[in-house]
Amino acid sequence: MTITIALAGKGGVGKTTIAGMVIKYLAENQPGAVLAIDADPSSNLNMVLGLALDWTVGDIREDMLSQVRQSLTQTGAAMGALPGGITKAEHLDYEIRSSLAEGDKFDLIAMGRGEGPGCYCAVNHNMREVIDAIGGGYRYVVIDNEAGMEHLSRRTTRDVDHLLVVSDPTQRGIVTAERIAEMRAELDVNVTNAYLIVNRLMGEVPAPLQARIDKMSIPLLGTIPANEELTEFEFSGRPLVELGDQSPVYQAIAAMMEQMLA
């Protein structure tokens, strides 16, 4: 059975970094392969994982729609057809599987750019089916989402076992995290467990912040310390999965994963 872990949080709180550390932990400590899905057009999960990325699902979608429009203009063919008679579903299945960035212990699919003008309903439906079929072959699927979760249902029809809502150690960050967490009831996918993670914390959680956290509808899974070594990795562009196992950041995330998956 595939276990799906999704990350959410406002921009700049470090959820892509945490996604990378979660993938590192799973790949090194849990049985089975890991599929990473970069569902944030502005994120660079491939750089965190040290994987080359040639093209994204967004590129594939736009190219396919261009082919469909050209075929319609030239031949009057139905919108479901592509040149050569191949179906949209067959085309997407082949192209998305070809776009998979493969690592030693984990693979990556990047959703890429958002939708342009035009109708994407049928295409998005086909994409969800293909991505879910690919994900079914992995023990873990880790999804790095956009700032909110409005588009999660467009990425997958798969239920989310664990939702990790990431915040920085500020009152505004915690309020935003709470709003994001409340959105899970509006999704077309079921979320079994949801947790809060506070990132880049210097020292202990301040009492006023802890009081606000205690009122949230989701429990605090753990905190991650601010770390100079991690900052140096970010400046150099070095893949964060190369961060040593003794790093305080990695150890904090590993402890949370052990608790969550126990």
Backbone as CSV, one residue per row, in Angstrom:
resi,resn,N_x,N_y,N_z,CA_x,CA_y,CA_z,C_x,C_y,C_z
1,MET,0.836,-1.191,0.000,0.000,0.000,0.000,0.877,1.250,0.000
2,THR,0.533,2.206,-0.846,1.289,3.444,-0.938,0.887,4.406,0.170
3,ILE,1.869,5.008,0.828,1.635,6.025,1.844,1.933,7.386,1.226
4,THR,0.956,8.287,1.273,1.101,9.600,0.664,1.297,10.660,1.735
5,ILE,2.359,11.443,1.582,2.690,12.533,2.498,2.683,13.820,1.685
6,ALA,1.890,14.802,2.105,1.806,16.079,1.401,2.290,17.197,2.308
7,LEU,2.990,18.169,1.737,3.459,19.327,2.485,2.789,20.577,1.962
8,ALA,2.431,21.465,2.876,1.804,22.722,2.506,2.312,23.812,3.439
9,GLY,2.150,25.057,3.033,2.601,26.190,3.835,2.823,27.380,2.929
10,LYS,2.769,28.568,3.515,2.936,29.771,2.702,4.352,29.834,2.149
11,GLY,4.521,30.614,1.092,5.817,30.699,0.448,6.903,31.190,1.382
12,GLY,8.076,30.592,1.274,9.218,31.058,2.031,9.426,30.429,3.391
13,VAL,8.560,29.483,3.787,8.705,28.889,5.120,9.635,27.672,5.109
14,GLY,10.067,27.235,3.932,11.022,26.136,3.851,10.407,24.774,3.642
15,LYS,9.191,24.725,3.069,8.553,23.415,2.914,9.259,22.538,1.881
16,THR,9.879,23.148,0.871,10.615,22.348,-0.109,11.865,21.736,0.528
17,THR,12.526,22.494,1.387,13.659,21.949,2.130,13.222,20.771,2.985
18,ILE,12.100,20.931,3.691,11.595,19.852,4.545,11.173,18.663,3.691
19,ALA,10.547,18.912,2.541,10.181,17.822,1.638,11.416,17.021,1.252
20,GLY,12.509,17.717,0.944,13.745,17.035,0.595,14.284,16.183,1.732
21,MET,14.215,16.700,2.955,14.698,15.944,4.119,13.788,14.753,4.423
22,VAL,12.481,14.916,4.209,11.548,13.799,4.383,11.882,12.693,3.385
23,ILE,12.143,13.069,2.134,12.483,12.093,1.094,13.803,11.415,1.425
24,LYS,14.770,12.178,1.894,16.063,11.605,2.301,15.859,10.574,3.405
25,TYR,15.049,10.918,4.408,14.811,9.984,5.513,14.139,8.706,5.010
26,LEU,13.103,8.846,4.200,12.380,7.667,3.711,13.286,6.777,2.873
27,ALA,14.072,7.397,1.999,14.936,6.623,1.108,16.006,5.861,1.881
28,GLU,16.467,6.434,2.978,17.570,5.828,3.719,17.113,4.900,4.840
29,ASN,15.862,5.040,5.288,15.452,4.320,6.492,14.195,3.471,6.353
30,GLN,13.460,3.620,5.255,12.215,2.871,5.096,12.299,1.978,3.859
31,PRO,11.658,0.824,3.889,11.677,-0.062,2.720,10.808,0.491,1.591
32,GLY,11.191,0.194,0.370,10.386,0.610,-0.774,10.872,1.913,-1.375
33,ALA,10.476,2.142,-2.624,10.906,3.324,-3.368,10.043,4.537,-3.025
34,VAL,10.581,5.727,-3.330,9.911,6.996,-3.030,9.704,7.773,-4.326
35,LEU,8.489,8.264,-4.535,8.196,9.174,-5.644,7.945,10.563,-5.087
36,ALA,8.726,11.524,-5.546,8.522,12.923,-5.182,7.722,13.609,-6.282
37,ILE,6.711,14.373,-5.892,5.934,15.165,-6.849,6.087,16.631,-6.477
38,ASP,6.719,17.393,-7.357,6.877,18.826,-7.147,5.670,19.515,-7.763
39,ALA,4.691,19.852,-6.910,3.441,20.444,-7.392,3.431,21.953,-7.251
40,ASP,4.569,22.552,-6.912,4.667,24.002,-6.765,5.450,24.557,-7.947
41,PRO,4.792,25.330,-8.841,5.495,25.847,-10.017,6.713,26.696,-9.666
42,SER,6.716,27.306,-8.470,7.818,28.193,-8.097,8.906,27.482,-7.303
43,SER,8.748,26.186,-7.055,9.735,25.490,-6.236,10.747,24.781,-7.116
44,ASN,11.834,24.344,-6.488,12.910,23.670,-7.219,13.316,22.414,-6.472
45,LEU,12.358,21.516,-6.298,12.625,20.301,-5.545,13.720,19.474,-6.201
46,ASN,13.822,19.563,-7.528,14.876,18.798,-8.216,16.269,19.221,-7.758
47,MET,16.462,20.516,-7.482,17.758,21.002,-7.010,18.038,20.500,-5.598
48,VAL,17.008,20.462,-4.756,17.155,19.945,-3.403,17.560,18.472,-3.440
49,LEU,17.007,17.729,-4.416,17.263,16.297,-4.525,18.474,15.965,-5.397
50,GLY,19.039,16.963,-6.052,20.192,16.729,-6.907,19.858,15.989,-8.180
51,LEU,18.674,16.245,-8.747,18.238,15.569,-9.960,18.124,16.559,-11.117
52,ALA,18.524,16.126,-12.301,18.357,16.944,-13.508,16.909,16.873,-13.959
53,LEU,16.376,17.997,-14.403,14.975,18.059,-14.824,14.918,18.612,-16.240
54,ASP,14.528,17.761,-17.192,14.502,18.179,-18.595,13.202,18.884,-18.959
55,TRP,12.080,18.356,-18.513,10.799,19.003,-18.772,9.791,18.598,-17.714
56,THR,8.695,19.346,-17.671,7.701,19.159,-16.620,6.367,18.720,-17.212
57,VAL,5.463,18.330,-16.333,4.116,17.954,-16.768,3.420,19.144,-17.419
58,GLY,3.670,20.349,-16.913,3.094,21.539,-17.527,3.543,21.723,-18.964
59,ASP,4.811,21.454,-19.220,5.323,21.530,-20.600,4.619,20.504,-21.486
60,ILE,4.451,19.297,-20.948,3.795,18.226,-21.707,2.352,18.603,-22.020
61,ARG,1.655,19.138,-21.030,0.253,19.518,-21.217,0.115,20.583,-22.300
62,GLU,0.949,21.622,-22.241,0.847,22.703,-23.220,1.195,22.210,-24.622
63,ASP,2.191,21.348,-24.716,2.573,20.805,-26.019,1.446,19.949,-26.588
64,MET,0.798,19.165,-25.723,-0.276,18.306,-26.192,-1.465,19.129,-26.685
65,LEU,-1.823,20.159,-25.923,-2.938,21.006,-26.335,-2.638,21.723,-27.640
66,SER,-1.381,22.098,-27.828,-0.989,22.738,-29.078,-1.173,21.782,-30.252
67,GLN,-0.799,20.509,-30.035,-0.974,19.509,-31.092,-2.453,19.282,-31.397
68,VAL,-3.270,19.245,-30.350,-4.703,19.035,-30.549,-5.310,20.190,-31.340
69,ARG,-4.958,21.425,-30.978,-5.506,22.594,-31.676,-5.065,22.605,-33.142
70,GLN,-3.800,22.253,-33.372,-3.296,22.221,-34.744,-4.031,21.163,-35.565
71,SER,-4.248,19.998,-34.968,-4.964,18.928,-35.668,-6.392,19.339,-35.960
72,LEU,-7.021,20.028,-35.009,-8.408,20.475,-35.186,-8.500,21.492,-36.320
73,THR,-7.528,22.396,-36.379,-7.527,23.426,-37.419,-7.300,22.827,-38.805
74,GLN,-6.407,21.868,-38.865,-6.024,21.321,-40.165,-6.995,20.280,-40.690
75,THR,-7.543,19.480,-39.785,-8.352,18.345,-40.237,-9.785,18.357,-39.725
76,GLY,-10.067,19.210,-38.747,-11.404,19.203,-38.152,-11.618,18.004,-37.265
77,ALA,-10.519,17.354,-36.831,-10.633,16.160,-35.993,-11.192,16.507,-34.637
78,ALA,-11.707,15.499,-33.969,-12.266,15.703,-32.629,-11.173,16.123,-31.671
79,MET,-11.571,16.848,-30.600,-10.605,17.349,-29.630,-9.915,16.220,-28.880
80,GLY,-10.455,15.019,-28.930,-9.815,13.919,-28.229,-8.678,13.305,-29.014
81,ALA,-8.460,13.752,-30.251,-7.476,13.113,-31.119,-6.195,13.916,-31.194
82,LEU,-5.102,13.199,-31.455,-3.814,13.805,-31.700,-3.325,13.302,-33.055
83,PRO,-2.343,13.977,-33.651,-1.810,13.480,-34.921,-1.355,12.035,-34.785
84,GLY,-1.703,11.212,-35.784,-1.353,9.799,-35.748,-2.398,8.939,-35.085
85,GLY,-3.475,9.560,-34.592,-4.568,8.803,-33.998,-4.352,8.402,-32.549
86,ILE,-3.246,8.819,-31.929,-3.001,8.469,-30.540,-3.956,9.260,-29.639
87,THR,-4.432,8.633,-28.579,-5.346,9.318,-27.673,-4.568,10.210,-26.715
88,LYS,-5.293,11.174,-26.116,-4.652,12.057,-25.144,-4.110,11.265,-23.967
89,ALA,-4.886,10.290,-23.503,-4.462,9.497,-22.349,-3.173,8.735,-22.654
90,GLU,-3.097,8.145,-23.847,-1.898,7.398,-24.233,-0.690,8.329,-24.351
91,HIS,-0.919,9.499,-24.930,0.160,10.476,-25.090,0.677,10.934,-23.725
92,LEU,-0.246,11.286,-22.833,0.159,11.754,-21.510,0.893,10.671,-20.731
93,ASP,0.402,9.452,-20.818,1.032,8.358,-20.100,2.487,8.194,-20.546
94,TYR,2.705,8.195,-21.840,4.062,8.028,-22.362,4.949,9.212,-21.977
95,GLU,4.456,10.416,-22.188,5.282,11.606,-21.959,5.596,11.809,-20.474
96,ILE,4.601,11.603,-19.606,4.839,11.809,-18.175,5.825,10.781,-17.643
97,ARG,5.670,9.529,-18.073,6.631,8.499,-17.636,8.028,8.815,-18.166
98,SER,8.109,9.393,-19.359,9.411,9.755,-19.923,10.030,10.942,-19.192
99,SER,9.203,11.789,-18.586,9.705,12.990,-17.910,10.209,12.693,-16.504
100,LEU,9.995,11.481,-16.025,10.389,11.099,-14.679,11.905,11.271,-14.506
101,ALA,12.293,12.080,-13.517,13.715,12.220,-13.186,14.067,11.133,-12.187
102,GLU,14.987,10.267,-12.546,15.279,9.075,-11.751,16.556,9.239,-10.935
103,GLY,16.448,8.936,-9.636,17.599,8.918,-8.752,17.879,7.503,-8.296
104,ASP,18.859,7.350,-7.417,19.212,6.020,-6.932,18.143,5.455,-6.001
105,LYS,17.568,6.327,-5.160,16.622,5.860,-4.150,15.263,6.544,-4.233
106,PHE,15.148,7.503,-5.145,13.881,8.222,-5.299,13.786,8.780,-6.707
107,ASP,12.549,8.977,-7.176,12.290,9.562,-8.483,11.454,10.827,-8.308
108,LEU,11.393,11.650,-9.349,10.706,12.938,-9.263,9.864,13.211,-10.498
109,ILE,8.647,13.672,-10.254,7.799,14.256,-11.289,7.557,15.713,-10.907
110,ALA,7.819,16.633,-11.823,7.581,18.060,-11.569,6.374,18.521,-12.365
111,MET,5.409,19.158,-11.688,4.199,19.623,-12.370,4.478,20.845,-13.235
112,GLY,5.413,21.710,-12.798,5.802,22.847,-13.623,4.776,23.955,-13.656
113,ARG,4.776,24.676,-14.764,3.983,25.901,-14.883,2.491,25.626,-14.778
114,GLY,1.770,26.669,-14.383,0.327,26.563,-14.273,-0.352,26.583,-15.627
115,GLU,-1.665,26.574,-15.582,-2.444,26.487,-16.806,-2.550,27.835,-17.503
116,GLY,-2.449,27.796,-18.826,-2.669,28.989,-19.622,-4.137,29.115,-19.982
117,PRO,-4.481,29.987,-20.926,-5.878,30.111,-21.338,-6.360,28.866,-22.068
118,GLY,-7.605,28.521,-21.866,-8.159,27.352,-22.546,-8.770,26.376,-21.564
119,CYS,-9.318,25.297,-22.099,-9.987,24.285,-21.280,-9.015,23.167,-20.936
120,TYR,-8.857,22.914,-19.623,-7.902,21.911,-19.169,-8.570,20.767,-18.408
121,CYS,-9.891,20.803,-18.300,-10.570,19.823,-17.443,-10.239,18.389,-17.834
122,ALA,-10.424,18.050,-19.105,-10.182,16.679,-19.549,-8.710,16.319,-19.430
123,VAL,-7.838,17.272,-19.749,-6.404,17.022,-19.673,-5.992,16.769,-18.227
124,ASN,-6.487,17.604,-17.314,-6.151,17.429,-15.901,-6.642,16.079,-15.387
125,HIS,-7.806,15.657,-15.843,-8.333,14.360,-15.431,-7.390,13.244,-15.895
126,ASN,-6.960,13.308,-17.146,-6.038,12.298,-17.664,-4.707,12.326,-16.914
127,MET,-4.221,13.539,-16.607,-2.955,13.661,-15.892,-3.046,13.038,-14.504
128,ARG,-4.139,13.292,-13.805,-4.314,12.708,-12.467,-4.277,11.193,-12.538
129,GLU,-4.972,10.628,-13.526,-5.001,9.169,-13.652,-3.607,8.607,-13.910
130,VAL,-2.834,9.267,-14.769,-1.491,8.783,-15.089,-0.582,8.894,-13.872
131,ILE,-0.601,10.046,-13.213,0.282,10.257,-12.067,-0.084,9.322,-10.918
132,ASP,-1.371,9.105,-10.696,-1.792,8.175,-9.647,-1.373,6.749,-9.981
133,ALA,-1.451,6.389,-11.268,-1.024,5.047,-11.676,0.478,4.877,-11.462
134,ILE,1.258,5.899,-11.775,2.698,5.841,-11.546,2.981,5.737,-10.048
135,GLY,2.292,6.570,-9.257,2.514,6.584,-7.816,2.195,5.266,-7.149
136,GLY,1.272,4.500,-7.737,0.901,3.221,-7.159,2.029,2.209,-7.128
137,GLY,3.089,2.471,-7.888,4.221,1.565,-7.907,5.281,1.876,-6.864
138,TYR,5.012,2.881,-6.033,5.975,3.305,-5.015,5.413,3.054,-3.612
139,ARG,6.313,2.861,-2.666,5.886,2.694,-1.267,5.454,4.016,-0.675
140,TYR,6.151,5.093,-1.067,5.835,6.429,-0.551,5.709,7.417,-1.701
141,VAL,4.743,8.317,-1.582,4.624,9.460,-2.492,4.669,10.712,-1.628
142,VAL,5.601,11.614,-1.935,5.748,12.861,-1.188,5.429,14.016,-2.126
143,ILE,4.421,14.825,-1.769,3.956,15.910,-2.636,4.286,17.261,-2.005
144,ASP,5.105,18.045,-2.704,5.426,19.410,-2.272,4.452,20.348,-2.975
145,ASN,3.511,20.922,-2.205,2.412,21.694,-2.788,2.720,23.175,-2.934
146,GLU,1.784,23.851,-3.592,1.814,25.304,-3.651,1.524,25.869,-2.271
147,ALA,1.527,27.200,-2.160,1.357,27.847,-0.858,0.098,27.356,-0.138
148,GLY,-0.999,27.287,-0.863,-2.214,26.711,-0.303,-2.405,25.304,-0.824
149,MET,-3.591,24.758,-0.631,-3.845,23.394,-1.115,-4.993,23.364,-2.108
150,GLU,-5.355,24.534,-2.666,-6.503,24.585,-3.567,-6.342,23.652,-4.755
151,HIS,-5.105,23.449,-5.191,-4.862,22.694,-6.418,-4.476,21.242,-6.164
152,LEU,-4.473,20.822,-4.897,-4.050,19.450,-4.601,-4.924,18.438,-5.318
153,SER,-6.232,18.688,-5.370,-7.147,17.744,-6.010,-6.905,17.645,-7.514
154,ARG,-6.278,18.674,-8.092,-5.956,18.619,-9.522,-4.716,17.773,-9.778
155,ARG,-3.912,17.572,-8.744,-2.675,16.810,-8.894,-2.883,15.316,-8.675
156,THR,-3.831,14.969,-7.814,-3.990,13.567,-7.459,-5.417,13.288,-6.997
157,THR,-5.865,12.067,-7.210,-7.128,11.619,-6.613,-6.828,10.724,-5.416
158,ARG,-5.553,10.550,-5.133,-5.104,9.691,-4.049,-5.332,10.380,-2.707
159,ASP,-5.809,9.614,-1.709,-5.975,10.160,-0.373,-4.604,10.474,0.228
160,VAL,-4.584,11.473,1.116,-3.345,11.875,1.778,-3.331,11.265,3.174
161,ASP,-2.319,10.472,3.446,-2.218,9.844,4.761,-1.722,10.836,5.809
162,HIS,-0.734,11.658,5.429,-0.147,12.598,6.374,0.042,13.951,5.690
163,LEU,-0.601,14.978,6.216,-0.428,16.341,5.734,0.462,17.095,6.722
164,LEU,1.560,17.637,6.225,2.487,18.410,7.045,2.356,19.880,6.673
165,VAL,1.834,20.680,7.604,1.665,22.116,7.370,2.846,22.829,8.020
166,VAL,3.632,23.516,7.204,4.874,24.129,7.672,4.661,25.608,7.929
167,SER,5.226,26.094,9.046,5.144,27.514,9.385,6.504,28.007,9.859
168,ASP,6.736,29.300,9.743,7.883,29.900,10.412,7.465,30.249,11.844
169,PRO,8.393,30.602,12.723,8.060,30.834,14.128,7.536,32.245,14.396
170,THR,6.425,32.591,13.719,5.790,33.899,13.919,4.291,33.711,14.096
171,GLN,3.642,34.690,14.719,2.194,34.629,14.884,1.505,34.630,13.533
172,ARG,1.977,35.452,12.594,1.360,35.493,11.265,1.524,34.159,10.548
173,GLY,2.688,33.552,10.721,2.916,32.263,10.087,1.990,31.189,10.637
174,ILE,1.796,31.187,11.958,0.937,30.185,12.587,-0.518,30.381,12.157
175,VAL,-0.967,31.637,12.082,-2.337,31.913,11.634,-2.539,31.428,10.200
176,THR,-1.557,31.676,9.325,-1.647,31.211,7.940,-1.669,29.688,7.890
177,ALA,-0.839,29.053,8.710,-0.805,27.585,8.745,-2.148,27.027,9.184
178,GLU,-2.780,27.686,10.143,-4.079,27.221,10.612,-5.127,27.326,9.513
179,ARG,-5.082,28.404,8.750,-6.034,28.564,7.644,-5.813,27.497,6.576
180,ILE,-4.553,27.209,6.292,-4.247,26.165,5.312,-4.753,24.820,5.807
181,ALA,-4.531,24.540,7.089,-4.985,23.266,7.661,-6.498,23.127,7.584
182,GLU,-7.206,24.217,7.782,-8.669,24.168,7.738,-9.196,23.892,6.341
183,MET,-8.379,24.167,5.317,-8.797,23.941,3.936,-8.919,22.458,3.604
184,ARG,-8.334,21.598,4.437,-8.337,20.175,4.101,-9.740,19.602,4.026
185,ALA,-10.700,20.222,4.742,-12.078,19.744,4.705,-12.754,20.051,3.367
186,GLU,-12.182,20.985,2.597,-12.787,21.397,1.326,-12.217,20.647,0.129
187,LEU,-11.228,19.805,0.363,-10.577,19.100,-0.744,-11.394,17.909,-1.206
188,ASP,-11.140,17.496,-2.446,-11.781,16.296,-2.981,-11.002,15.037,-2.642
189,VAL,-9.943,15.192,-1.842,-9.184,14.038,-1.350,-9.293,14.005,0.162
190,ASN,-9.253,12.820,0.718,-9.345,12.676,2.172,-7.964,12.815,2.799
191,VAL,-7.901,13.545,3.911,-6.661,13.706,4.668,-6.836,12.983,5.993
192,THR,-6.058,11.924,6.214,-6.217,11.117,7.421,-5.629,11.812,8.638
193,ASN,-4.385,12.280,8.529,-3.706,12.945,9.648,-3.115,14.264,9.179
194,ALA,-3.156,15.265,10.035,-2.554,16.561,9.718,-1.739,17.032,10.917
195,TYR,-0.581,17.613,10.626,0.331,18.048,11.679,0.921,19.412,11.332
196,LEU,1.359,20.112,12.376,2.079,21.377,12.208,3.563,21.136,12.439
197,ILE,4.394,21.755,11.588,5.840,21.782,11.796,6.279,23.239,11.818
198,VAL,7.014,23.632,12.852,7.545,24.995,12.945,9.015,24.954,12.542
199,ASN,9.352,25.704,11.514,10.691,25.679,10.934,11.495,26.913,11.346
200,ARG,12.818,26.751,11.319,13.784,27.830,11.573,13.600,28.459,12.951
201,LEU,13.447,27.631,13.935,13.249,28.099,15.304,14.597,28.296,15.985
202,MET,14.757,29.426,16.654,15.962,29.698,17.429,15.629,29.483,18.900
203,GLY,16.109,28.380,19.466,15.821,28.076,20.858,14.468,27.412,21.032
204,GLU,13.854,27.655,22.191,12.559,27.067,22.503,11.426,27.873,21.864
205,VAL,10.248,27.248,21.781,9.076,27.950,21.265,8.669,29.023,22.283
206,PRO,8.595,30.297,21.870,8.184,31.353,22.809,6.788,31.077,23.367
207,ALA,6.568,31.445,24.614,5.298,31.149,25.283,4.080,31.681,24.521
208,PRO,4.089,32.935,24.018,2.910,33.407,23.272,2.631,32.574,22.015
209,LEU,3.717,32.125,21.351,3.547,31.308,20.156,3.018,29.926,20.520
210,GLN,3.516,29.366,21.606,3.047,28.063,22.062,1.577,28.110,22.425
211,ALA,1.150,29.209,23.052,-0.260,29.358,23.417,-1.142,29.365,22.173
212,ARG,-0.667,30.014,21.102,-1.434,30.056,19.847,-1.460,28.672,19.200
213,ILE,-0.331,27.968,19.239,-0.247,26.626,18.663,-1.182,25.666,19.382
214,ASP,-1.268,25.811,20.703,-2.116,24.914,21.501,-3.596,25.020,21.137
215,LYS,-3.987,26.120,20.519,-5.387,26.328,20.151,-5.711,25.809,18.749
216,MET,-4.687,25.352,18.034,-4.897,24.922,16.657,-5.627,23.587,16.598
217,SER,-6.226,23.330,15.446,-6.985,22.082,15.250,-6.086,20.911,14.879
218,ILE,-4.797,21.177,14.682,-3.853,20.105,14.365,-2.717,20.157,15.380
219,PRO,-2.156,19.001,15.728,-1.084,18.976,16.731,0.260,19.397,16.152
220,LEU,1.133,19.862,17.039,2.503,20.191,16.665,3.308,18.895,16.600
221,LEU,3.795,18.553,15.403,4.590,17.344,15.238,6.010,17.562,15.736
222,GLY,6.540,18.762,15.526,7.886,19.054,15.975,8.387,20.379,15.445
223,THR,9.594,20.742,15.857,10.221,21.984,15.422,11.571,21.665,14.788
224,ILE,12.010,22.582,13.920,13.288,22.431,13.226,14.136,23.654,13.539
225,PRO,15.359,23.452,14.003,16.173,24.608,14.389,16.708,25.370,13.186
226,ALA,16.898,26.686,13.380,17.634,27.462,12.389,19.051,26.900,12.344
227,ASN,19.637,26.836,11.147,20.901,26.134,11.021,21.793,26.802,9.988
228,GLU,23.028,27.108,10.399,23.955,27.806,9.523,24.446,26.918,8.381
229,GLU,24.662,25.640,8.668,25.130,24.718,7.630,24.113,24.617,6.499
230,LEU,22.830,24.551,6.858,21.781,24.479,5.847,21.790,25.738,4.987
231,THR,22.001,26.892,5.616,22.071,28.154,4.878,23.210,28.133,3.873
232,GLU,24.350,27.557,4.265,25.496,27.467,3.360,25.169,26.584,2.152
233,PHE,24.417,25.490,2.387,23.979,24.627,1.292,23.099,25.420,0.326
234,GLU,22.187,26.221,0.891,21.264,27.005,0.065,22.032,28.011,-0.785
235,PHE,23.034,28.663,-0.222,23.822,29.654,-0.953,24.611,29.008,-2.091
236,SER,25.160,27.835,-1.846,26.027,27.187,-2.828,25.246,26.437,-3.897
237,GLY,23.963,26.105,-3.615,23.177,25.310,-4.547,23.449,23.826,-4.439
238,ARG,24.183,23.433,-3.427,24.484,22.013,-3.227,23.210,21.268,-2.841
239,PRO,22.932,20.085,-3.393,21.703,19.348,-3.058,21.586,19.104,-1.554
240,LEU,20.442,19.424,-0.992,20.264,19.307,0.455,20.243,17.858,0.924
241,VAL,19.974,16.913,0.005,19.994,15.504,0.408,21.405,15.051,0.771
242,GLU,22.416,15.871,0.446,23.789,15.562,0.828,24.103,16.030,2.243
243,LEU,23.147,16.682,2.894,23.328,17.106,4.272,23.567,15.873,5.141
244,GLY,24.537,15.939,6.017,24.904,14.784,6.827,23.807,14.354,7.786
245,ASP,23.808,13.073,8.130,22.795,12.538,9.034,22.905,13.127,10.439
246,GLN,24.055,13.704,10.768,24.237,14.315,12.093,23.769,15.766,12.139
247,SER,23.317,16.283,11.001,22.806,17.658,10.974,21.609,17.792,11.905
248,PRO,21.538,18.845,12.730,20.379,19.057,13.608,19.067,19.146,12.839
249,VAL,19.120,19.686,11.623,17.909,19.791,10.803,17.427,18.404,10.405
250,TYR,18.353,17.589,9.888,17.962,16.235,9.478,17.510,15.411,10.669
251,GLN,18.206,15.510,11.783,17.833,14.735,12.959,16.449,15.115,13.465
252,ALA,16.110,16.399,13.410,14.786,16.848,13.841,13.713,16.250,12.951
253,ILE,13.936,16.272,11.637,12.944,15.730,10.706,12.868,14.216,10.815
254,ALA,14.003,13.550,10.981,14.012,12.101,11.143,13.212,11.687,12.376
255,ALA,13.364,12.420,13.475,12.609,12.109,14.702,11.112,12.269,14.478
256,MET,10.744,13.297,13.715,9.313,13.506,13.430,8.770,12.388,12.547
257,MET,9.546,11.952,11.564,9.095,10.881,10.682,8.947,9.568,11.442
258,GLU,9.872,9.288,12.332,9.774,8.065,13.137,8.517,8.079,13.993
259,GLN,8.217,9.238,14.555,7.005,9.370,15.379,5.740,9.242,14.517
260,MET,5.759,9.869,13.359,4.572,9.887,12.502,4.278,8.526,11.909
261,LEU,5.323,7.787,11.537,5.152,6.512,10.839,5.113,5.317,11.782
262,ALA,5.311,5.556,13.065,5.342,4.450,14.041,4.018,3.709,14.019
